[in-house]
C-alpha cells in the first residue's frame, strides 16, 4: 500500500507541476511560496480520511440556466492555510530528497514576507459630501434643527459606522491568527483554483461583493485571512453593532469591519431617521466606487439550527441600486460557504429552547475563546468560493423569470423594522423591484448552500436520526454512512475526508463520533443516539446540513409515504403533493432557484435515471411506467416491491418529518390558546408544554420526536401562517389565530402527512 501510495503521489505532483507551471521539466530545489499555494495537497491511496481530497470536482458550479457563459476553474484538491508558514512556505516533504527548511519563527517570517499590496482609501469625507446626504440634510432642515446640527449628526453616524482598515494591524492580526486558528481548527482548507478565479475577477477593476453563509463569529475573520494569503484585496465587512464591543470594536474596524444598527424602531418607519439611512447607503456606494471589496451576510444573522436562512439584509438592495442608478458600472457577486466539523460557539441550545439571546460583551467573547483554546473545537474547516458573477447578469437573467413566474415568497414584504432585511428601507420611494431583489438573494443563498462541503458528523447524525433512532449495530451504521457518502458524491457534493471506494466507513464513524460528543453512545458493537432533548437537538443541528442536497428527495419521500410497495400512482398526484409539502416548508429549505420550475425539479429527481435519482433502474426506489386510463396514456410511478425501496423513501421523508411535527405542535397550541400572547412567550410555552407532558397527554396522534420542540421551527411556522393571513401580523405585539377554521384545516394537512394516511395529502 505504501509503495502504491508513493507512486501515485509522485505521478500526481509531476502532473500538477507540468499543468500549473506549463513547464516540461522541474528541476529546481525549492518552489516559491506563491507556487506552493497553487499546488494542492495530493490525495494518498489509503483507507484513511483524506481531508484535502476533493471528492467532487463540480463543487464550484454556477447556474447553467442563468450564466451558461461562466467558465469554471479546473478541478483540483484543497490546500491547508495553516501550513503555509511551515518550512518557509515550501512544500517539504512533497519535494523528494530535500532537507527540511528551518521551522524557527516560520509564522513571523511568513508574515513579514506576505505583504498587503492594495490601497484602502478613506471614504468618509466623500460620504458626508455626497448628494444623497446633502439632500437629506436639506429636506430635514427646520427652525428647530439647523444645517450645522444635522451635519454634526451625520458625522456622528459616520463615526459610528465606518471601518478604519490598517495594513499594520491586519498584518499583526495575520500573524496572531496563525496561533488562534491552530488552536481552534485542525485544518483550514481552500481550493487554489477558486482563489485564482477571484484574482482574475479582481484584476478587471470591478469590485467583488462576498456573500457568505453565516454560522459562526469566525466567519468574519476567515475570508479576510484567506484573501491575505493569496494577495486578494481585503474586504470591508458589514457587522452588527452588537459586535462593537469596548476594547474589541476598534480591532474589528482596523481589520475592515464597519458596524450597522441591527434594528430600526417601529415608530421610525415613516422616515424620521432618514439621515442614518442615507449615510449608510452612501458609505456602501463609496466603498464600491473606490473599487474596494465588500462582504456581508445575506442571512443577516448566524443561523441557529444548522441550515441556511431566508435572505434578509437591506445591503443587497443598496448594491442593486448602485448598479441600476449608475453609481458603479457593475460588481461581482461571490457566494461563499464556510463549513465546520463543529462551530466554535457550539449549538445555540438556550435560544432553541426559546430563551432570549443575551447580548454579547467582551468578557463573553474572551471566555469563549479561552474555553476553545487547545480543544480544536472546529475540526476541519473548509472555505468554498463560488464563481464570481456580474450583478448585471443576475439582473438580466432573473428579471424576466421573476416577472413571469415569481412565487408568492418572492413578493412577500418582510419585517420593515430591521436594517438587515432584504428589501429597501424606503420601499415606497425606491424604484427597486422587490421580487427581483429577493430573487437575487434566494439565488445566491441557494448557490452558497450547494457549494458547501458536507462533514462526516452531519452524515452520521442524519443516519442515526432518520433511520436508527433506537440504535443499531456498528456494522449497519457504517454501511449506511458509506451508502449516504457515496450518494451525495454522485449528486456532485463534497464529503469532507471521503474518497469513493477507498475510505473506511469505520474510520469515518469514529471521526464523526469525536465531534458529536455526548449526543451519541458509540460502543464496540452498537451506535445509538442519546434520547435527551438537548442531545437530539444537537444531532438535529448537524443533520440539517443535509437539507440543501436532500430537500427535494425528502419532499418526494413524504409525498409517497401513504402508498404501499407495488402500488401504482399518478405522477401528477405525487408531484402535486410534493409541491404542497415544499410550499409549507419553504422557510426551512430553498428547494429550487428562482429561475427554476419546482415541478420540473421534482419530476427530474423522481424519474431521473442517474444513480443519485429515486428513479434509477439499478438503485432507485420507484420506477416510471405508462398506464392506460379512460382511453388516455398517463405517466405513473410504482414503488418498487422491496424493503430497500421503502427504507430509502422513509429515510428521506424523515428529514422533513420533525419540521412538520413542529408545525403541528404550533398549530395545536394556537387552536387551544384562549387569549393573545407575546410571540417569545408563546414559543417558550409551546416547548415546555410538549416536553413536560407525557405523550398520552399532548393529544398528538403521532410519536413526538423531541428535536421538533425548538424555537427555530416554531418561529418559522408562525411566519408562514402570517404569510397566509392565518395569525396576527408582525405589527401586533401578540400572537393569536385570526380564524380557527383555516388553522384547523392546516392542522389536518400536517396530520395526514405525519401519520402516513392511506389517502394522498390534499
N, C-alpha and C positions, 0 to 999 in steps of 0.2 A: 504493500500500500504506500509506503514511504517512497519507494523508487518511482512508482507511477505518479505520485504527487509531485515529486521534484521535476520529473519530465514534463508534466502538464504545466507546472509553474514556469519553467524555462521557455516553453513554447509560447505561453501567454504573454510573458514580458517581452519576448522578441517581437511578437506580432504587434503589441500595443506600441512599442517604441517605433517600429517601422511605420505604423499607420499615423501616429500622432506627430512624429517629427519629420515624416517624409524623407527618411534617411536610409540609404542602402546598407550602411554599416554603423555600428555603435561601439566605439572603442574607447570612449572617454572614461576616466576612472570614476568621476562623480557627476551626478546630474545637478543642475542648479535647482534652487528652491522652487522657482516658477514652473520648471519642467516636472518636478516631483508632484506638485499639486495637481497636475493634469493627468497623472497616471494613477488609475485606481488600484487598490489593493486586490490582488488576484484571488479567486476562489480556489481553495485546495480541494482535491478529490478526497473527501473524507465524510464519515458519518457524523462528525461533529457539527455544531451550529456555526455557520459562517455568516457573520453579521454584515460584512462588507459586500457580500454577493447580491447582485440584483436578480431576484427570482423572476421578474417580469420586465422585459425590455420595452414596454409600452407605457410606462408609468407617467410620462410627461405628455401624453397625447392631448391634443386640443380637440375642440368640437369640429369634426369634419363637415358638419352641416353648415355651420356659420363661418368657419375660417378654413376652407379647403386649401388655401394657398400657404398656410403657415407651415414652415419646414421644421420638423422635429430634430433635435440633436441625435447623433448616433448613440446607440445603446452601450453604456459601459457600467462598471460597478462603482461602489462608493469609496470615498477616502475619509479618513478619520482626522478631523481638525485638531484633536488633542495630540496627535502625533507629529504635527507639522514642525514643532520646535525641536523634536528629538533628533539627535545626530546632526545638528546643524541644518535640518530640513532636507537631508539627503536620505535616500531610501535604503540604507543599510538595514537588514542584511539581504535586501532584494537584489543588490548587485553582488554577484558571486566573487569571492576572492579578495574582498576589500576589508581592511581592518576597521572596526567601529570607530567613528569620529568621537571626539571628546564630548561627553554629555554635560560637562561642567557649565553652569549658568546658561543652559540652552535656551530657556524661555526668555531670559533677558537679552541674549544676543539676537534671538529671532525677532523680538520686539524692536530692537534697535535697527535691524536690517529691513523691517517691513514698514514702509512709510505710508502716510495718508496723503496721496498726491493731489487731491482735488481741493478747490477753494469753496468756502462756505460763507458767502457774503451775508451780512446782517441786512434784514429787510424791514425792520420795524419803522424806520423813518418813511419808507415808501408806503407802508400800510397807513400810517397816520395822515399822509398827504394824498391818499388815494381818493378818487372821485366818489366812491361809494361812501366812505367815512365822512367826507366833507358834505355830501348831500344829506346824510342823516343828521349831522350836526346842524345844518341849516334848517332842516324841517323840524327839528326838536327845539329850536330856539324859542324862548318865551320871555315874558317880562321877569319871571322868577328864576329863569335859568339862562345865564349868559353863554355866549360862544366860548369864552375863555374857560368857564366851568366845564362845559361839555368836552372841550379839547383835553382838559386835565383828566376828566373821567375816562376818555378814550385812551389816554396814555396809561392810566392805571390798569385798564383792561389789557392793554398790550403787554405790560409788565407781568400781569397775571398769566398770560397765555404763552408768551414767546419762549423759544429754545435759545440757548447760548452755546452752540456747539464749539468745543475747544479741541483742537488737534492734540495738544499736550495731554489733556485729561483723557481723551479717547485712547491714546497710546498707553498711558499708565493703566487705564482700565483693561486694555487689551492684554497687558502682561498679567494683571491680577486675575482676570477671568480664566487664564490657564489654570491657576490654582483652584479657583472656585468650581469650575466645570469638572475638573478631575475629581473633586470631592462629591459632586452630585451625579456625574454620568460616567459610565464605563466606556462608552464610545459616543462620539458626536459626528454623525456621518452626513456628507453631502455628495452630490453627483457632480464631478468636474465639468462634464459637458453642459449641464444646466447652467453652471456659473459662466462658462464661456459664451453661452447664448445670451445671458444677461449683459455681459461685457460688450457683445456685438450690438445689442439694442442701445446700450448707453452711449456708444460711440456715434450714434446718429444725432445726438444732441436733443433728443426727445426725452422728457422726464419720465422716470419709472414710478409707478404707484404700486407698492407691495400691499397685498390684501390677504394676510394670513388668517387662518382659523385660530381661535383663542382658547387655550386650555390651561395655561399656567402663566404666572408672572415672569418666568424665564423667557417667554416668547419675546418680550421687549428687547432682550439682550442678544438673542441668538442670531437674528438676521443681521444686525449691525456687526456682530463679531465675525460671522461668515463673510460678509462683504469686505471687511478689513483684510482678511487673509487673501482674497482674490483681487484686491485693488479696485473694487467697485465703490461707487460713491455711497457714503453712509447716509441713511435716510433720516428725515425728520419724522418723529413718531408721535402720533396723537395718543395722549394718555388721559385718563380720567383724573379730575382734580383730587380724588381720594388718595392718589399716589404722591401728591405734592406735600410730602411729609417734612417736618422740621429736621434739618440736617441731612436729608436724603434727596429732597426735591432738586436742590442745586446740582447734585451729581447727575441726576437724570437729565436735567436741562443741558448740562455740559456734554452729554453723550447723544444729544439730538432730540430729547423728548420735549414736547410742548403740551400744556395742560388745558383741558376744556371742561367746562361745567357738565356734570353728569345729568342734571335735571333742570328744567325750567319751571318756575312756579306757575300754577294754573291761571292765576289772575293776570299773568304777564302775556297770555296768548294773544291778546289784542295788539301787541307790538310796542309796549311801553319800554321794553329793553332792546329796542332795535339797534342801539349803538353797540352793544356787545356782539350781536349777530354780525353786524357789518364789519367790525374789527376782525373777528374770527374768519369770516368769509374772505375778506381782503388779504388776511395773512396767508391763507391757503393759496389764493391766486398768486401772491407774490413769490411764495416758495416755488410754485410750478413755473412761473415766468422766469425765475432765476435758474431754471433747469436743474433744480435740486430734487432729489428723490423724496418721496412721501410714503409713509406707512401708517395704516390704521386698520382696525379690526371691524369688519362689516357686521359681525355679530353683536358688537357693542359692549360685550362683557364676556368673561370666561364662561364657557358652557359648564353647567353644574352636573350634567348627567352623562358625559362621555360621548355626546353626539352633537353634530352641528346645529346651531340655532338659525332661526329665520333671520334674514338680513335686516339690520337696523342702521342707524348712524346717518345723520344728515350730511356727513362729509362727502359721501359719494355723489350726492346731488350737487354739491358745490363744485366738484371736479367736472361733472357733466355740464353744468352751466358755464364753467370756464372755457370749455371747448366749444360749446354751442354759441357762446357770445363772442368768440374770437379772442379771448384773453390770452389763450395759448393755442397754437395750431393743433396740437394733439398730445396724447400721453399714452404710455404703455400701462396696461393693467396686468399685474402678475399675481395670479393665485398662488398661495403658499400653504403648505401643510407641514406642521411640526408635530411629530408623534413621539410618545414616550412609552417605555415599559410601564412606567407609573409616574404620574405628575408629582412634582416636589411637594405640593401642598396636600397631597392625598385627596381622598373623596370628601366632598363637602357634605358630610353626614348631617350636621346640625341644620344646615339650610334645607337639605332634602327632607328633614323631619318637620319643616315649617317654621323653624326658629329663625327670626330675622338676622340678616347678616350684620356682623359687627364691623364698624368702620376700621380700616387698617390704621396702625400707627407705627412709629419707628421701632418701638420695642417688639411688636408682633413680627415685623419683618426680620429683625436680628435674631429673635428667638427661633423663628422657623429655619433660618439659615444655619444657626448653630446646631439645631436638632438634626438637620440633614447632613452635616459635615461628616465625612468618612463612611457614611452608610450607603453611598451610591443609590439613593432612592429612585432616581430617574432611570437607571439602567442604560440601555441603548437608546439614543435619541437620533431620529432621522429628520432632516430638513429636505423637503422636496419642493422645488420651484416649478410651477407650470410655465408653459411657453408664453412670453410676453406678447400681448395682442393689443393693437391700437384701439383706443376708445372709439374712434370714428368707425372702425369696423364693427364693433359691438352695436353702435347706434344704427348703422346701415343694415345689419343682418337681423336685428331684433325689432326694428320699427314696424315693418310690415307684419311680422309674425305676431307681435303683441296686439296690434290693432285688429287683426282678423280672428284670432283665436285665444285671446287672453283669458285665462281662467279667473274666477272671482277673486282668488287670493292675490292676484297681481293688482287689482283695483282697490283693495280694501285700504282704508285710512288708518294707520296705526296711531299709537298714543302721541298726540302732538305736543305733549308737555315734556318730552325728552329730547335733549340735544343729540342723543345717539340714534334717533330714529332715521330711517332711510329717506323719508320724504322731505322736501324743502320746508324750512320752518315757516316761511310766509307763503304757504302753498297757494292761497287765493291770488297772490300778487306776482308769483314767479311762474314763468311760462315753461316749466319743465314737465314733460309728460310723466305723470305719476306711475302709470303702469310700465312705461319704458324703463324708468329708473329702477323700479322694483325688479323688473325682468333682468336687468344687468346684475343686480345684487344676487338674485337667485342663481343666475348662470355662473357667476364667479364662485359662489359658495359650493355649488354642485361640483364644479371642476376641482376646487381645492380639496373637497372631501374625497374625490375619486383618484387623486394623485397620491394620497397619503399611504404610508406603509401600515400594514396590519401586524400587530405584535402577537407573540405566542401566548401571552397572558390573556388576550382577548379571545383567541381561538379556544383555549381550554375553558374559559368562563362560559363561552357560548355552548360548547359541547355539554357541559355539566348542567346549565340552566335549561337548555332546550331539549335535552334527551335524558340525562342521568341525574335528575333532581334527587333521587333517593340513593344515589351512588351506584357504582358498578366496578367490575374488576378492572385492574390497571390495564390488562390486555385489551379489553373492549374500548376503554377510553383512549388508549394510544392509537388503536385502529381508526377510530373516528376523528381524532385530531389529525392524523395523516390524511384521511379522506377529505376533510374540510380544507386543509392547506392546499392539497392538490387541486381541488375545485376552484378555490379562489385564484390560484395562479393561472388556471385555464381561462378564467374570466378576465385576466390581464392585470391583476392586482399584485402588489408586493407583499410578501410574507417575510418578516424580518428573521433572518437566520436559517431559512429553509431552502434547500436545494432539491429539486424534483428527483426522486429516485435514489437519493444519497443520504439525506439527513435521517437520523434515527429518531423515531417518534418518542422513544423512551427519554432520550436526552431533551427533546422539546418539552415534554410534560414536566420533567424535573426542573428545567429552567423556568417555565411558566409558574410552577408552584412557588418558586422563591419570591415572586412578585405578588402573588395572590395571598401570601401570608397565612394568617389565621382564618381566612374565609373558606378554606377547604381543608379536609382531613385526607392527607395523602400517605397511605401506608405502603407496605411492601407489595400487597396484593390488591388493594382496593383504593379508589379515589372517590371522595364524597364531599359535596358542598355542606358547609355548616349551616344549620337551619335557622339561625337567628336573623332577625330583621336587618341588623346592621351588616352582617356578613353577606346576606343576599343582595342588599343594595350595593355593596362594594363590587360584588360579582356582576351585577347588572350594569354598573358603570363601565366595566371592561367589556362586557358583551355588546354594549351599544355602539362600539367602534365598528361592528359588522353590519349595522343598519344600512349605510350607504351602498355596499355591494350586494346586499341580500334583501333589500326592502321590497323589490318587485316580486321576488320569489315568495317572500313572506305573505304578501297580499294574495297571491295566487294560491298559496297553501291554505290560507283561511277560507278563500272562496270555494275551494274544492273539498274542504273538510266535511261538509254534510253528506258527501257521496261515498258509496262503498266501492270496494275493489271490483273491477269489471263493469261498473256502471257507465253507460254512455250518456254524455251531457252535451247540450248545445254549446258551441264555442261562445256565441253571443251572450248566453246566460252567465257563463263563467266570467267573461270579461266585464259584463255589467256589474256583477257582484264585486269583482276586484277593484273596479273604478270607484264604487261606493266606499269600499274599505279605504282606499287611498285618499278619498276626499275627507273622510273622518280623521285620517292620520296625518294630514299634510302639515301639522305643526310639529310632528315627531320626526318626519323624514321628508327630504325632497326626492320624490320618486322619479322625476324626469326634468330635463332642462326646459325652459320656457319655449325654446324653438322646436320641441319635440311633441308628438302626439302621445298622450299617456296610453291610449288604447293600442296604438301601434307597438309601443314598447312592451306592454303586457303580452300582446299576441306573439311578438318575437321571442320573448323569454319562454312562453308556454309551448310554442310549436317549433322553435329553432332546433336544428339538427346538430349543432356543435356540442361538444362534450359537456359544456357548462350549462346547457339548457335543460329544462324539465322534459322536453320532448325528444331528447336524444334517443336514437333507436337502441343503443347499447346500454346506456346507464340512466336514462330518464325515467320519470315516474308516470308519465302519461304518453299516449300515442294519439295522433290525429287520424281521423277517418271521415269519409264522405258517406252520408246516410240519406236515404230517400224518405221524405215525409210530405204527404199531401201532394205528391207529384213534383216536388222540388228537391233539389240536392242541396243539403246544408252541411257545413263543416261542424263536426263534433269532436270531442275528446273523450278518451276512455282511460280510466285509471287502471294501470297495469295490475294484473292479478298476482301480486307478490307482496310479501311482508316488507320487503325493502322499499317498494314504491310508497307504501303507506308511511313508513318510517321517514322517508325523505320529505313528504308533504307535511307531516306532523312536526318534524324538526323545524322546517322553515316557518310554519304558521306560529310556532311558539316564540318567535322573535317579536311578533306584534301582539301576542295574546295578553301579556301583562299591561300593555298600554290600554287595551280595551277594558281590562279589569279596572284600571284606574278610572276610566271614563264612566263605567257602570257604577262604581262606588260614588263618584262625584254626583252623578245624576240622581242616584237614590237619596243621597243626603239633601239635595235640593228639593226633591219631592217631599221628604219628611220634615224639612225645615218650615217652621211656622212663623218666622219673622226674619227680616233682613239682618245680615251680619257682615262685618268687615271681612274683606277677602282674606287677609292674613289669618284672622281668627277662624274663618271657615275652613281654610286649608289645614290648620293645626287640629281643629276639632274633628275633621273627617279622618285624618290619620289616626288620632287617638281612638276614635270610635271603632274602627275596624281592627286595630291592633290589640285593644284591651278587652274585646269581647270574644267569647268562643264562636267558632264558625256557625254553630246552630242558631246563635242569637243575632247574627248580622242580616239574616233574610236574603243572603246571596245564594242563588241556585247553582253556584259553581264553587270549586275549591279555590280559595283566595291564595295567590302567590304573594308572599309578604313584600317582595320588592315593588309590587304595584302601589303600595302605600308610600308615595313620595310626593313632595310638593311640586316638582317639575311637571309631572304628568297631570296632576290635578289642575295646576295653573293653565296648562295648555288646553285642557278640556274646557275650562271656563272661557278661554279665548275663542275657541271655535263655537261655543254656544253663544257668545256675544256676537260673533260674526254672523250667526244665523238668527240673531234677534230673539233668542230664547231666554236670556237672562239680562239683568240690568247692565248698562254700558260702563265704560271706564270713567265717565264723568260722575257716576254715582259712587259715593263712598262705601256703599254696601253691596252685597251680592244677594240676589233673590231671583226666583223664576218669574218671568213676565206672564207666563201662561202654563198651567200644569199639563194640559193635554199634549202639546208637542213635546214637552220634556218626557212624558211617559212613553210617547212613541219612540223617541230616541233611545230610551232605556230598553224597550223591547228589541230594537235593532241590535243593541250591544249583546243582549242575552242570546239572540239567535246565533250570533257569531260565536259567543263563548261557550255555549252548551252544545255546539255541533248539532244543531237542529236538523231534523230529517228534510226540511224544506229549504230551498235556497234563500239567502238573505235578500230582502227586497227593500 
